[in-house]
């Protein structure tokens, strides 16, 4: 499944979400590659993030007011949302998965749904590339699949992209600024 929604949030909310991405980039630089794992859940006891309270509240507003109403038809029975920002990141081919489970077992523990939202784009290139291939199965230990074609989705300000679990994807090389908020919807809690 691949679904694209344009004009997701009111335009006046985009600057704050762009600033969130900038803050995430600064935190990432300061942590020198350490995880910036953030977990959003309906119960406050399991929520975790290295972000400021203000940024966590901003993200909570984005999730509750805009993302969750859209994803209910695709993943209504979710436990929580893993989120992070990609601020001018160059990501190679990968599958969204529980990274700690993969490191310890080699098994693909997949989210229910992957999402990418663009609060700020000022670049040439930077398309989200999705490989057209059979999806990697939940719990499999198979290597990254081979593919023969690619679906290219241009980054557009205020665009949300939702896609099925197990899809191989990457960011096409770009020049300029490309900010995105990634949110994976999970059916069970993550322990990162």
N, C-alpha and C positions, 0 to 999 in steps of 0.2 A: 504494500500500500504506500502510495505517495500522495500527499495532499498539500497544496500551497494556498495560503490565505494572505491576501494583501490588505493593507490598511487595518491592522489588528487593533492598535491602540490609538487614542486621540493624539494628534501630533504634538500637543503641548507636553505630553509625558515622555517623549523621546529624549530630550536633553538629559533628564535625570537618569534614564536607563543607560545613556551613553557615558555619563559620569560614573555609573556603577561599573561599567566595563573598564574605564580608565583606572579606577581604584583597584579592580581585580588585577590589572596589568602591573601596577605598582607593587601590590602584595606578592604577586608571582616573582617579580624581580628580587624583592627583599628575601623571599624564602628560598632562593637559589635552587629551584627545581622541586622543592618539597610539595607535597599534595596540598591543593587548595579545596579539598573536599567540603562541599556544603550539602546538607540534607534538610529538606523541608518536609514536614509531616503535619497532619492535623492535630497530633498531640504534641504540645510544646516540650515535653520531657525528652523526646528523641531528636528534636531539631538540633543541628550542629552547623557551625560556620565560623570561619576566621574573620569574616567581615564585621564591620561596625554594626551596632544595633540599627542605626538609620538605614544602612544598605540592606540589612536583612529584612527590615520592614518594607522597604521599597520593592525588594524581590517578592515578598509575600503579597503585596498589592498586585504586582504584575501577574503572579501565578493565580491568585484567587479571582481577580477581576477580569482577566483576559485569557490566560492559557487554560485553566481548568474548565471553564464553560465550553471551550472548543473540543477538548480531548475526551469529554465524557462519553461520546458515542464510539470512541476508539479504545478507551481504557477506563471504563467506569469503576472497576474494582481495584483501585490502586492504594498502596500503603504510604508511599512518599515519593518525593522528587529529588533527584540528584541534580545539582545545577552548578554551572561555572560560566565564565566568560572567555571568549577567544578574542583577544585584542591584538590584531595584526599577527596572529599565529599562522604558521605554515605547517599544516598537518598532512602527513602522508596517509596512504590507505590504511584503514582500520575498521574494526567493528566495535560499536558501543557495547560494553560488557562490564561486569564487576571486576575491576582490575585486580583486586586483592585475591579473589577466588581464582582468577586466571593465573596469577603469579604462583600461587601455592599448589594448584591442581592441574593447570593446563586446560581446564574445562571452561566453556563459554556459558556464563550465567548472564542471561540477556534481560534487558528491560522490557516492559510491555510496549513501549513506544519511545521513539527519539524525536526531539524537536530542536529546531534552530530558529532564532528570531534575530532580525537585524535592526538595531536601534540607530546605527550610524554606518554609512557607507560613503566613501569618497575614494574609489579605487578603480583601476582598470584590471580586469581579470577577477580572480577570487571566487569563481563559481563553485557551488557545492556540486561535486561530482559523485553520482551514485552508480555503482557498477550494476549492470543488468546480469544477474546470476541467480541460481537457486540460493535462497537465504540459508545462512548457517543455522543449524538446529540447536535449540536449547539443550545444554548439557553436553554438546559434542566436543570432541578434542581435535577436530579436523583443522588442518592449516587453512590459511586464507584461501578462499575459492578463486578459481580462474574465471575470467569473463571475457566476452567478446565485444560488448558495447557499453556505452556510458550515457547516462542521462545527466544533462548539465542544467543546473538551476542558477540563474544569475542572482547575486546578492542585491536586493533592492531594499531601501529604507522602509521599515514598517512591514516587512514580509515575514510570515511564519511558514516554516516548512516542517511537516510531520512525516515520519516514515517508519515503516515496520521494523521490528527487531531483526538483527542478523544481517543487515545490509552493509556491504562493504562501501565505504565512502571516504572522501578526502576533500581538501580545499585546493582548488587550482591555484597555481602561482599568481601573484598580483603585485601591483605597485600602488601605493597610497595607503589609506586607512580603511580597515575592515573590522568592525566590531560586531560580534554576535553573542547572544546568550543561548547556551545549550542547556536543555533540560531533558533528562531521561526520566520517564515515568516507570515506577517499579511496583511490582505486586508483593514485594517483601522488603523488609528493612535492610539497608546496607550498613556494614560495620566499619568502613574505611576510617 
